[in-house]
Amino acid sequence: MQKSSKNEKYALKAILLMMVFLALPTIVFGITAGNTIRVKTISISNSENSDISGLNREINDKKESIKKIQEQQQAYLAAIEQKRSEKNDLNNQLSILENRISQNELEISKTETDIDRVNLEIKKTTLEIDAKEQEISAERKHIENILKLMHKKDSVSSFEVILLNDSFSEYLNQIKYLEDINIEVKESLEKLKVIKQELEENKIQLNLRNEELVKLKQDLEDKKLALQSELENKKFLLEQTELSESNYQRLLVQARVEQEQAASDITSLEKAVRDKMSLIKIKRVEFNDQGFIWPVPKNVITATFHDPDYPFRNIFEHPAVDVRAGQGTPIKAAASGYVARAKDGGKGYSYIMLVHADGLSTVYGHVSKLLVADDDFVLQGQLIGYSGGLPGTPGAGSLTTGPHLHFEVRLNGIPVNPLEYLP
C-alpha cells in the first residue's frame, strides 16, 4: 500500500515535469541563453534615403542659383551708381530705370528660386517625418512583443520554477535582460518622439517662410510694374521734348521751381492758418481725430519717404510717399481739418493741403481735379479731389513718374514719414 502510494507520487511528479516543459518552450527556450532578443534598429530605407539625398542636391543647386543671381544684381547696382554720378540728362535717367527694372527682374527670379528651395526643404522634412514615424511604429511593435514574452514569464508559478532548478539562474538572467531591453526601447521611443516633434515644428516654420516669400514675390512684381510705368513715362517725356536735351533740362528747371514754390507756400500757409485758428479760438476737438486713414486705397508704394532711388533726387528730396493710383482715383481726407490751400496749377503741379490737430498737416499732390477750396472744413474720409500724375494732364506737373498720389505728412511744418502715421 505504501509502495503504491510512493509510485503515485513519482508518477505525479513526472506528469508535472512533463506539463512544465511542454508549457515553457516559448518562455524559457524561446528566450534562450543565446540572447536572441535584440532591440531593432529601424533606419530610413534605401529608397527614402535616395529621395532625401536627391532633394539635398536640388536644394544646394537652388542656393548656387541664388548666389549667381545676387552677383548679377551687384553688377546692375554698380551700373546704376555709375549713371547717377554722371551728368543728369534724359538718356541717363532712362538708363538708370532700365537697370533698375533688370535688377528687379533678377530679384523676382531670386525670390522664385528661393520659394522652390523652401518647397524642396518642406518635401525633405516631410520624408524625414515619415521615416521617424515608421521608426516609432516599429519600436512600439517591438515593445509589445517584449511585453508579451514578459507576460508569459510572469505566468510561470513558483512551483514550476522549483522543478526547473537547473535553469533557474539562467531564467533570472533572462528576466533582467528583458527589463533592460524594455527600458532602452522606451528611452529610444521618447527620443524619436522629440525628433518627430522638432521636424513637424520645422515644417510649420518652412510653410510660414514659403508664405512670406510668395508675398514678397507679389510685392516685387508690383514694383516691377511700377518701374516699367516710370520707363514708359520717361519715354513719353522724351517724345514730348522731341529728342531735345535742352527741352528736358528746361523741364527739370521748371519742376525744381514748382517744388520749391510749393514747399515755401506750404510752410508759410500752415503757420498762417494756425495763427488764424488761434485768433478765432477754434476748439481743436472740432477737428481732432483718432488717427489717419489712407487717402486712396492702400496700394503699392512706388517711392518711399526720402527714397534713395527717387529718379529726381538730384533735383529735390522726396518728402512724401507715392502711392500707386489710377488717373482719376478719388482722394479722401486722411483726417478732419481745414483746407489751407487748394492749388490749381493748370497743366502744372496741383495740390491740396489740410491742417489738422496736434501740429500735423497733410499734402496731396498731382491732383487732377479739386473738390474743395481754401478755408473749407473737411471731415475724415470726405472726398476732396481726384488723383492724376499722367504726363501732360491737369495737375501732373512738369515731371511725373506716372499716375499716383504724392502724399505728405508734416509735423510742425517739417516733413515726416507718412507710413509712421498710416494704419
C-alpha positions as CSV (number, residue, x, y, z in Angstrom):
1,M,0.0,0.0,0.0
2,Q,2.9,2.3,0.9
3,K,4.8,1.2,-2.2
4,S,1.7,2.0,-4.4
5,S,1.4,5.5,-2.8
6,K,5.1,6.2,-3.4
7,N,4.8,5.2,-7.0
8,E,1.8,7.5,-7.4
9,K,3.9,10.4,-6.0
10,Y,6.7,9.7,-8.5
11,A,4.1,9.5,-11.3
12,L,2.5,12.8,-10.3
13,K,6.0,14.5,-10.2
14,A,6.8,13.1,-13.7
15,I,3.5,14.4,-15.0
16,L,4.1,17.8,-13.5
17,L,7.6,17.9,-15.0
18,M,6.2,17.0,-18.4
19,M,3.5,19.6,-18.2
20,V,6.0,22.4,-17.2
21,F,8.4,21.5,-20.0
22,L,5.6,21.3,-22.5
23,A,4.2,24.7,-21.4
24,L,7.5,26.6,-21.3
25,P,9.2,26.2,-24.7
26,T,8.3,29.8,-25.6
27,I,9.1,31.0,-22.0
28,V,12.5,29.6,-21.3
29,F,13.7,28.1,-24.6
30,G,12.1,30.9,-26.6
31,I,14.4,33.4,-24.7
32,T,17.4,31.1,-24.5
33,A,20.8,31.9,-23.2
34,G,21.8,32.8,-26.7
35,N,20.2,36.2,-26.1
36,T,18.2,36.1,-29.4
37,I,16.1,39.1,-28.5
38,R,17.6,42.4,-29.7
39,V,16.4,46.0,-29.9
40,K,15.6,46.5,-33.6
41,T,17.3,49.5,-35.3
42,I,14.9,50.8,-37.9
43,S,16.6,53.1,-40.4
44,I,15.5,55.0,-43.4
45,S,15.0,52.8,-46.4
46,N,17.4,53.0,-49.3
47,S,14.6,54.5,-51.5
48,E,13.8,57.2,-48.9
49,N,17.5,57.9,-48.3
50,S,18.0,58.3,-52.0
51,D,15.0,60.7,-52.2
52,I,16.4,62.8,-49.4
53,S,19.8,62.9,-51.0
54,G,18.3,64.0,-54.3
55,L,16.4,66.7,-52.6
56,N,19.5,67.9,-50.8
57,R,21.3,68.1,-54.2
58,E,18.4,70.2,-55.6
59,I,18.4,72.5,-52.6
60,N,22.1,73.1,-53.0
61,D,21.6,73.8,-56.7
62,K,19.0,76.4,-55.8
63,K,21.3,78.0,-53.3
64,E,24.0,78.3,-56.0
65,S,21.5,79.8,-58.4
66,I,20.6,82.4,-55.8
67,K,24.2,83.2,-55.3
68,K,24.8,83.8,-59.1
69,I,21.7,86.0,-59.3
70,Q,22.9,88.1,-56.4
71,E,26.2,88.6,-58.2
72,Q,24.4,89.8,-61.3
73,Q,22.3,92.2,-59.2
74,Q,25.5,93.7,-57.8
75,A,26.6,94.4,-61.4
76,Y,23.3,96.3,-62.1
77,L,23.7,98.3,-58.9
78,A,27.2,99.3,-59.9
79,A,25.9,100.4,-63.3
80,I,23.1,102.5,-61.6
81,E,25.6,104.2,-59.3
82,Q,27.8,105.0,-62.2
83,K,25.0,106.6,-64.1
84,R,23.9,108.6,-61.1
85,S,27.4,110.1,-60.8
86,E,27.3,111.3,-64.4
87,K,25.5,114.3,-65.8
88,N,21.8,114.4,-65.2
89,D,20.3,114.1,-68.6
90,L,17.3,112.2,-70.0
91,N,19.3,109.4,-71.5
92,N,21.0,108.7,-68.2
93,Q,17.6,108.7,-66.4
94,L,16.3,106.1,-68.9
95,S,19.4,104.0,-68.5
96,I,19.0,104.1,-64.7
97,L,15.4,103.0,-65.0
98,E,16.3,100.2,-67.4
99,N,19.0,98.9,-65.0
100,R,16.6,99.1,-62.1
101,I,14.0,97.1,-64.0
102,S,16.6,94.5,-64.8
103,Q,17.7,94.4,-61.2
104,N,14.1,93.8,-60.0
105,E,13.5,91.1,-62.6
106,L,16.5,89.3,-61.1
107,E,15.1,89.9,-57.6
108,I,11.9,88.3,-58.7
109,S,13.8,85.4,-60.2
110,K,15.8,85.0,-56.9
111,T,12.6,85.0,-54.9
112,E,11.1,82.4,-57.2
113,T,14.2,80.2,-56.8
114,D,14.0,80.8,-53.0
115,I,10.4,79.6,-53.0
116,D,11.4,76.5,-54.9
117,R,14.2,75.9,-52.4
118,V,11.8,76.2,-49.4
119,N,9.3,73.9,-51.0
120,L,12.1,71.3,-51.5
121,E,13.1,71.6,-47.9
122,I,9.4,71.1,-46.9
123,K,9.3,68.0,-49.0
124,K,12.6,66.7,-47.5
125,T,11.3,67.4,-44.0
126,T,8.1,65.5,-44.8
127,L,10.1,62.5,-45.8
128,E,12.1,62.7,-42.6
129,I,9.0,62.9,-40.5
130,D,7.5,59.9,-42.3
131,A,10.7,57.9,-41.7
132,K,10.7,58.8,-38.0
133,E,7.0,57.8,-37.8
134,Q,8.0,54.4,-39.2
135,E,10.8,54.1,-36.6
136,I,8.4,54.9,-33.8
137,S,5.8,52.4,-35.1
138,A,8.5,49.7,-35.3
139,E,9.8,50.4,-31.8
140,R,6.3,50.4,-30.4
141,K,5.7,47.0,-32.0
142,H,8.9,45.7,-30.6
143,I,7.9,46.7,-27.1
144,E,4.6,45.0,-27.5
145,N,6.4,41.7,-28.4
146,I,8.7,42.0,-25.4
147,L,5.8,42.7,-23.1
148,K,4.1,39.6,-24.4
149,L,7.1,37.5,-23.6
150,M,7.4,39.0,-20.1
151,H,3.7,38.3,-19.5
152,K,4.3,34.6,-20.4
153,K,7.3,34.6,-18.0
154,D,5.1,36.0,-15.2
155,S,2.5,33.2,-15.7
156,V,5.1,30.6,-14.5
157,S,4.3,29.5,-10.9
158,S,6.9,29.3,-8.2
159,F,6.4,25.5,-8.0
160,E,7.2,25.2,-11.7
161,V,10.4,27.3,-11.3
162,I,11.5,25.0,-8.4
163,L,11.0,21.9,-10.7
164,L,13.3,23.7,-13.2
165,N,16.0,24.3,-10.6
166,D,18.9,23.6,-13.0
167,S,17.9,26.6,-15.3
168,F,16.7,29.0,-12.6
169,S,19.9,31.1,-12.7
170,E,19.7,31.4,-16.4
171,Y,16.0,32.2,-16.1
172,L,16.7,35.1,-13.8
173,N,19.3,36.5,-16.2
174,Q,16.7,36.4,-19.0
175,I,14.3,38.4,-16.8
176,K,17.0,41.1,-16.1
177,Y,17.8,41.1,-19.8
178,L,14.2,41.7,-20.8
179,E,13.8,44.5,-18.3
180,D,17.0,46.3,-19.6
181,I,15.7,46.0,-23.1
182,N,12.3,47.4,-22.2
183,I,13.9,50.5,-20.5
184,E,16.2,51.0,-23.5
185,V,13.4,50.8,-26.1
186,K,11.2,53.2,-24.1
187,E,14.1,55.7,-23.9
188,S,14.6,55.3,-27.7
189,L,10.9,55.9,-28.3
190,E,10.9,59.1,-26.3
191,K,13.9,60.4,-28.3
192,L,12.2,59.6,-31.6
193,K,9.0,61.4,-30.5
194,V,11.1,64.5,-29.7
195,I,12.8,64.4,-33.1
196,K,9.4,64.0,-34.8
197,Q,8.0,67.0,-32.9
198,E,11.1,69.1,-33.9
199,L,10.7,68.1,-37.5
200,E,7.0,69.0,-37.5
201,E,7.7,72.4,-36.0
202,N,10.4,72.9,-38.6
203,K,7.9,72.1,-41.3
204,I,5.5,74.7,-39.9
205,Q,8.2,77.3,-40.0
206,L,9.1,76.4,-43.6
207,N,5.5,76.8,-44.6
208,L,5.3,80.2,-43.0
209,R,8.6,81.1,-44.8
210,N,7.0,80.0,-48.1
211,E,4.0,82.2,-47.5
212,E,6.3,85.2,-46.8
213,L,8.2,84.5,-50.0
214,V,5.1,84.3,-52.1
215,K,4.0,87.7,-50.7
216,L,7.5,89.1,-51.4
217,K,7.3,87.8,-54.9
218,Q,3.9,89.7,-55.4
219,D,5.4,92.9,-54.0
220,L,8.4,92.6,-56.3
221,E,6.2,92.1,-59.3
222,D,4.2,95.2,-58.3
223,K,7.4,97.1,-58.1
224,K,8.5,95.9,-61.5
225,L,5.2,97.1,-63.0
226,A,5.7,100.5,-61.3
227,L,9.2,100.7,-62.8
228,Q,8.0,99.8,-66.2
229,S,5.4,102.5,-65.9
230,E,8.2,105.0,-65.0
231,L,10.2,103.9,-68.0
232,E,7.2,104.4,-70.3
233,N,6.6,107.8,-68.9
234,K,10.2,108.8,-69.4
235,K,10.0,107.7,-73.0
236,F,6.8,109.8,-73.3
237,L,8.8,112.8,-72.0
238,L,11.5,112.1,-74.5
239,E,8.9,112.3,-77.2
240,Q,7.4,115.4,-75.8
241,T,10.8,117.1,-75.8
242,E,11.3,116.0,-79.4
243,L,14.7,114.4,-78.5
244,S,15.9,117.8,-77.3
245,E,18.2,117.6,-74.3
246,S,17.7,121.4,-73.8
247,N,14.0,121.0,-73.6
248,Y,14.4,118.2,-71.0
249,Q,16.8,120.5,-68.9
250,R,14.1,123.2,-69.2
251,L,11.6,120.8,-67.7
252,L,14.0,119.9,-64.9
253,V,14.4,123.6,-64.0
254,Q,10.6,124.1,-64.2
255,A,10.0,121.1,-61.9
256,R,12.5,122.4,-59.4
257,V,10.8,125.8,-59.3
258,E,7.4,124.2,-58.9
259,Q,8.6,122.1,-56.0
260,E,10.4,124.9,-54.3
261,Q,7.4,127.2,-54.6
262,A,5.1,124.5,-53.3
263,A,7.3,123.8,-50.3
264,S,7.6,127.5,-49.5
265,D,3.8,128.0,-49.8
266,I,3.1,125.0,-47.6
267,T,5.3,126.2,-44.8
268,S,4.0,129.7,-44.7
269,L,0.4,128.7,-45.2
270,E,0.4,126.3,-42.3
271,K,1.7,129.0,-39.9
272,A,-0.9,131.5,-41.2
273,V,-3.8,129.0,-40.9
274,R,-2.8,128.0,-37.3
275,D,-2.5,131.7,-36.3
276,K,-5.9,132.4,-37.8
277,M,-7.4,129.4,-36.0
278,S,-5.9,130.6,-32.7
279,L,-7.4,134.1,-33.2
280,I,-10.9,132.9,-33.7
281,K,-10.4,130.4,-30.9
282,I,-11.5,127.3,-32.8
283,K,-11.7,124.3,-30.5
284,R,-9.3,121.6,-31.5
285,V,-11.9,119.0,-30.6
286,E,-13.8,120.1,-33.7
287,F,-11.2,118.8,-36.0
288,N,-9.3,116.3,-33.9
289,D,-9.3,112.7,-35.0
290,Q,-8.4,109.2,-34.0
291,G,-5.5,108.7,-36.5
292,F,-5.1,108.9,-40.2
293,I,-6.7,106.8,-42.9
294,W,-5.3,106.0,-46.4
295,P,-6.3,108.9,-48.7
296,V,-6.5,106.4,-51.6
297,P,-6.9,102.6,-51.4
298,K,-3.9,101.1,-49.7
299,N,-1.7,100.1,-52.6
300,V,1.9,99.7,-53.9
301,I,4.3,102.4,-52.7
302,T,6.2,103.4,-55.8
303,A,8.5,105.9,-54.0
304,T,9.3,106.0,-50.3
305,F,10.0,108.9,-48.0
306,H,13.4,110.3,-48.9
307,D,13.7,107.4,-51.4
308,P,17.4,107.0,-52.4
309,D,16.2,105.6,-55.7
310,Y,13.9,108.5,-56.5
311,P,14.5,109.5,-60.2
312,F,14.8,113.2,-59.5
313,R,16.6,113.1,-56.1
314,N,19.4,115.2,-57.5
315,I,16.9,118.0,-58.0
316,F,15.0,117.7,-54.7
317,E,14.5,115.2,-51.9
318,H,11.2,113.2,-51.9
319,P,9.3,114.4,-48.8
320,A,6.4,112.0,-49.2
321,V,5.3,108.6,-50.3
322,D,4.0,108.0,-53.8
323,V,1.0,105.6,-53.7
324,R,0.0,103.9,-57.0
325,A,-3.4,105.2,-58.0
326,G,-5.0,105.2,-61.4
327,Q,-5.7,108.5,-63.1
328,G,-8.9,110.0,-61.5
329,T,-8.9,107.9,-58.3
330,P,-11.0,109.5,-55.5
331,I,-8.9,111.2,-52.8
332,K,-10.2,111.3,-49.3
333,A,-9.1,113.5,-46.4
334,A,-6.7,111.4,-44.2
335,A,-8.0,113.3,-41.2
336,S,-10.5,116.0,-40.3
337,G,-9.1,119.5,-40.7
338,Y,-9.1,122.9,-42.5
339,V,-8.1,123.4,-46.2
340,A,-5.0,125.6,-46.0
341,R,-4.6,125.5,-49.8
342,A,-6.3,124.0,-52.8
343,K,-3.8,124.9,-55.5
344,D,-5.0,124.6,-59.2
345,G,-1.8,124.6,-61.2
346,G,-3.5,124.1,-64.5
347,K,-1.1,121.9,-66.6
348,G,1.4,122.5,-63.8
349,Y,1.6,121.0,-60.2
350,S,-1.8,120.9,-58.4
351,Y,-2.1,120.0,-54.7
352,I,-4.3,120.2,-51.6
353,M,-3.0,121.0,-48.1
354,L,-5.0,120.2,-44.9
355,V,-4.2,121.4,-41.4
356,H,-5.0,119.0,-38.6
357,A,-4.7,118.9,-34.8
358,D,-1.5,118.2,-32.8
359,G,0.7,120.1,-35.2
360,L,0.0,117.8,-38.1
361,S,-0.8,118.6,-41.7
362,T,-1.1,116.6,-44.9
363,V,-0.4,117.4,-48.6
364,Y,-2.0,115.6,-51.6
365,G,0.0,116.2,-54.8
366,H,-0.7,115.6,-58.5
367,V,-4.4,116.4,-58.1
368,S,-6.2,116.2,-61.5
369,K,-9.5,117.8,-60.1
370,L,-10.1,119.8,-56.9
371,L,-13.4,119.4,-55.0
372,V,-12.5,121.8,-52.1
373,A,-11.5,125.4,-51.7
374,D,-9.3,127.4,-49.3
375,D,-10.6,127.7,-45.7
376,D,-13.1,124.8,-46.1
377,F,-13.5,122.4,-43.2
378,V,-13.5,118.7,-44.2
379,L,-14.2,115.6,-42.2
380,Q,-12.0,112.5,-42.2
381,G,-12.9,110.3,-45.2
382,Q,-14.5,113.2,-47.1
383,L,-13.9,113.3,-50.9
384,I,-11.6,116.3,-51.6
385,G,-10.4,115.6,-55.2
386,Y,-9.2,113.1,-57.8
387,S,-5.7,111.9,-58.4
388,G,-3.6,112.5,-61.5
389,G,0.1,112.3,-62.5
390,L,-0.3,111.1,-66.1
391,P,2.3,113.3,-68.1
392,G,0.7,116.2,-69.9
393,T,-2.6,116.1,-67.9
394,P,-4.0,118.7,-65.5
395,G,-2.2,118.9,-62.1
396,A,0.5,116.4,-63.1
397,G,3.3,119.0,-63.1
398,S,6.4,119.3,-65.4
399,L,7.9,116.0,-64.4
400,T,6.0,113.0,-63.1
401,T,6.6,109.3,-62.8
402,G,3.1,108.3,-63.9
403,P,-0.4,108.2,-62.3
404,H,-0.1,108.2,-58.5
405,L,-0.8,110.2,-55.4
406,H,2.0,112.2,-53.8
407,F,1.1,112.1,-50.0
408,E,3.0,114.2,-47.4
409,V,2.6,114.3,-43.6
410,R,4.2,117.2,-41.8
411,L,4.7,117.7,-38.1
412,N,5.1,121.3,-37.0
413,G,5.8,122.1,-40.7
414,I,8.6,119.5,-41.1
415,P,8.0,116.5,-43.5
416,V,7.9,113.2,-41.7
417,N,7.5,109.6,-42.9
418,P,3.7,109.2,-43.7
419,L,4.0,105.4,-43.2
420,E,4.5,106.0,-39.5
421,Y,1.1,107.6,-39.3
422,L,-0.9,105.4,-41.6
423,P,-2.6,102.2,-40.4
